[in-house]
């Protein structure tokens, strides 16, 4: 299958990263720049590079938001990036519970505690935290999963939930996560949103990393 995008064949230097991000942050309306997308691999693997790039960007401009899309697998790197000037994180999850998370992600070199520790560090550093939360009706809106999500949101004062439809073979996912027994208890996605919002009134739902102007007073 051909690639949908042309991939770069080199790792850019901090200077090269700053060269094309600083003008955007200085001149674009409501600017956000992000490290990492779902199709580009995990940016924390290049932690030293990101730290240097963020420091360089912030030495040249205080404008806009520097965001990290991540699996949050390396909390010590998250801490360094926050200190360098990272503004926000979007952490990808299919579940707020360790076992379903492991069944889907099959983490190597890290585990659920590292993900949670990254959230704790980001909150301690006062950063904006979004969850890139994979939505699968029958699992997401199961009362047990919902209770775990609410606990996670409240414990770490998560700011934002970006809802992503999980494009996956439903039979495989159901078997991997044992959904056959859970599905009849599902309450529906709209009711799920209402109950999450009732438990954590500051939480907001969306689809994109918001600019600083949209962070609002709910924090």
C-alpha positions as CSV (number, residue, x, y, z in Angstrom):
1,X,0.0,0.0,0.0
2,X,1.5,3.4,-0.9
3,X,2.2,6.0,1.7
4,X,-0.4,8.7,2.0
5,X,2.2,11.3,2.9
6,X,5.8,11.8,1.9
7,X,8.1,11.0,4.9
8,X,11.3,12.9,5.6
9,X,14.4,10.7,5.5
10,X,16.4,12.5,8.2
11,X,16.0,13.7,11.8
12,X,15.8,17.5,11.8
13,X,18.1,19.5,14.1
14,X,16.8,21.7,16.9
15,X,17.7,24.7,14.6
16,X,15.7,23.3,11.7
17,X,12.7,22.7,13.9
18,X,12.9,26.2,15.3
19,X,13.3,27.6,11.8
20,X,9.8,26.6,10.7
21,X,8.0,26.6,14.0
22,X,8.9,30.1,15.3
23,X,7.4,32.0,12.4
24,X,4.2,30.0,12.7
25,X,4.0,30.7,16.5
26,X,4.7,34.4,15.9
27,X,2.3,35.1,13.0
28,X,-0.5,32.5,12.7
29,X,-3.8,33.1,14.5
30,X,-4.3,31.0,17.6
31,X,-1.1,29.1,16.9
32,X,-0.3,25.5,18.0
33,X,2.7,23.4,17.0
34,X,2.9,19.7,17.8
35,X,5.5,17.0,18.1
36,X,4.2,13.6,17.1
37,X,1.1,12.3,15.3
38,X,-0.5,8.9,15.3
39,X,1.3,8.0,12.1
40,X,4.7,9.4,12.9
41,X,5.9,7.2,15.8
42,X,6.5,8.2,19.4
43,X,8.3,11.5,19.8
44,X,9.6,10.7,23.3
45,X,12.1,8.5,21.6
46,X,13.8,11.7,20.5
47,X,13.6,13.3,24.0
48,X,17.0,15.0,23.9
49,X,16.2,16.6,20.5
50,X,12.8,17.8,21.6
51,X,14.2,19.3,24.7
52,X,16.8,21.3,22.8
53,X,14.2,22.3,20.2
54,X,11.7,23.5,22.7
55,X,14.4,25.5,24.6
56,X,15.5,27.1,21.3
57,X,11.9,27.9,20.2
58,X,11.1,29.5,23.6
59,X,14.3,31.5,23.5
60,X,12.9,33.2,20.4
61,X,9.2,33.5,21.1
62,X,6.8,33.1,23.9
63,X,3.8,33.0,21.6
64,X,1.4,30.1,21.0
65,X,1.3,26.5,22.3
66,X,4.0,23.9,22.0
67,X,2.1,20.6,22.2
68,X,3.2,16.9,22.5
69,X,1.1,14.1,21.1
70,X,2.4,11.0,23.0
71,X,1.9,7.7,24.6
72,X,3.4,9.2,27.8
73,X,5.7,6.2,28.2
74,X,8.7,8.2,29.6
75,X,7.7,10.4,32.5
76,X,11.3,11.5,33.1
77,X,11.4,12.9,29.6
78,X,8.0,14.5,30.0
79,X,9.4,16.3,33.1
80,X,12.4,17.6,31.1
81,X,10.2,18.8,28.3
82,X,7.8,20.6,30.6
83,X,10.8,22.4,32.2
84,X,12.1,23.3,28.7
85,X,8.8,25.1,27.9
86,X,6.3,22.5,26.7
87,X,2.8,23.8,27.1
88,X,0.4,20.9,26.6
89,X,0.3,17.2,26.2
90,X,-2.2,14.9,24.4
91,X,-1.9,11.4,25.8
92,X,-3.4,8.5,23.8
93,X,-5.5,5.9,25.6
94,X,-8.0,3.3,24.6
95,X,-8.9,2.7,28.3
96,X,-8.5,4.3,31.7
97,X,-7.8,0.8,33.2
98,X,-4.5,-1.0,33.0
99,X,-5.6,-4.4,31.7
100,X,-7.6,-3.2,28.7
101,X,-4.8,-0.7,28.0
102,X,-2.2,-3.5,27.9
103,X,-4.4,-5.7,25.7
104,X,-4.6,-3.0,23.0
105,X,-1.2,-1.2,23.3
106,X,1.0,-4.2,24.3
107,X,3.5,-1.8,25.8
108,X,7.2,-2.5,25.5
109,X,9.7,-0.9,27.8
110,X,7.0,0.8,29.8
111,X,3.7,0.1,31.4
112,X,0.5,1.7,32.7
113,X,2.2,3.2,35.8
114,X,4.5,5.2,33.6
115,X,1.6,6.7,31.7
116,X,-0.1,7.7,35.0
117,X,3.1,9.2,36.3
118,X,3.5,11.3,33.2
119,X,0.0,12.7,33.9
120,X,1.0,13.4,37.5
121,X,4.1,15.3,36.4
122,X,2.3,17.3,33.7
123,X,-0.3,18.4,36.3
124,X,2.4,19.3,38.8
125,X,4.1,21.4,36.2
126,X,0.8,23.1,35.4
127,X,0.5,21.9,31.8
128,X,-2.7,21.5,29.8
129,X,-3.5,17.8,29.6
130,X,-5.7,16.3,26.9
131,X,-6.6,12.6,26.5
132,X,-6.7,11.3,23.0
133,X,-9.4,8.8,24.0
134,X,-10.4,6.0,21.6
135,X,-14.1,5.6,21.5
136,X,-15.6,2.2,21.1
137,X,-19.4,2.0,22.0
138,X,-20.1,-0.9,24.3
139,X,-16.7,-0.5,26.0
140,X,-16.2,3.2,26.4
141,X,-19.7,3.7,27.9
142,X,-19.6,0.6,30.1
143,X,-20.1,1.7,33.7
144,X,-16.8,0.1,34.9
145,X,-14.7,1.8,32.2
146,X,-16.6,5.1,32.7
147,X,-15.9,5.0,36.5
148,X,-12.2,4.4,35.8
149,X,-12.1,7.3,33.4
150,X,-13.8,9.7,35.8
151,X,-11.4,8.7,38.5
152,X,-8.4,9.4,36.2
153,X,-9.9,12.7,35.1
154,X,-10.5,13.8,38.7
155,X,-7.2,12.6,40.1
156,X,-5.1,14.4,37.5
157,X,-7.5,17.2,36.7
158,X,-7.5,16.3,33.0
159,X,-8.5,19.4,31.0
160,X,-9.8,18.0,27.8
161,X,-11.0,14.7,26.1
162,X,-10.4,14.4,22.4
163,X,-12.9,11.7,21.3
164,X,-11.5,9.5,18.5
165,X,-13.6,6.8,16.8
166,X,-11.5,3.6,17.1
167,X,-11.2,2.2,13.6
168,X,-10.6,-1.5,14.3
169,X,-12.0,-4.9,13.7
170,X,-14.8,-5.0,16.3
171,X,-14.7,-8.8,16.7
172,X,-11.0,-8.8,17.4
173,X,-11.3,-5.9,19.8
174,X,-14.2,-7.5,21.5
175,X,-12.4,-10.7,22.0
176,X,-9.2,-9.0,23.2
177,X,-11.0,-6.9,25.8
178,X,-13.7,-9.4,26.7
179,X,-16.6,-7.1,25.7
180,X,-19.2,-9.8,25.2
181,X,-20.4,-9.6,28.8
182,X,-19.9,-5.8,29.1
183,X,-21.8,-4.6,26.1
184,X,-25.3,-5.1,27.5
185,X,-24.4,-2.7,30.4
186,X,-23.4,0.1,28.0
187,X,-25.3,3.4,28.6
188,X,-24.7,5.1,25.2
189,X,-22.1,7.7,24.3
190,X,-24.3,10.8,24.8
191,X,-25.3,9.6,28.3
192,X,-21.6,8.8,28.9
193,X,-20.6,12.3,28.0
194,X,-23.3,13.7,30.3
195,X,-22.1,11.6,33.3
196,X,-18.4,12.4,32.8
197,X,-19.3,16.1,32.6
198,X,-21.4,15.8,35.7
199,X,-18.6,14.2,37.7
200,X,-15.9,16.6,36.4
201,X,-17.7,19.9,35.4
202,X,-14.5,21.5,34.1
203,X,-13.9,18.8,31.5
204,X,-14.4,19.6,27.9
205,X,-14.8,17.4,24.8
206,X,-13.3,18.1,21.4
207,X,-11.3,16.7,18.5
208,X,-8.3,18.9,18.1
209,X,-5.5,20.3,20.3
210,X,-6.9,23.7,21.4
211,X,-5.0,27.0,21.2
212,X,-4.3,28.8,24.5
213,X,-7.2,31.2,23.8
214,X,-9.6,28.3,24.1
215,X,-8.2,26.9,27.4
216,X,-10.7,29.0,29.3
217,X,-11.2,29.5,33.0
218,X,-12.3,26.0,33.7
219,X,-8.8,25.0,34.7
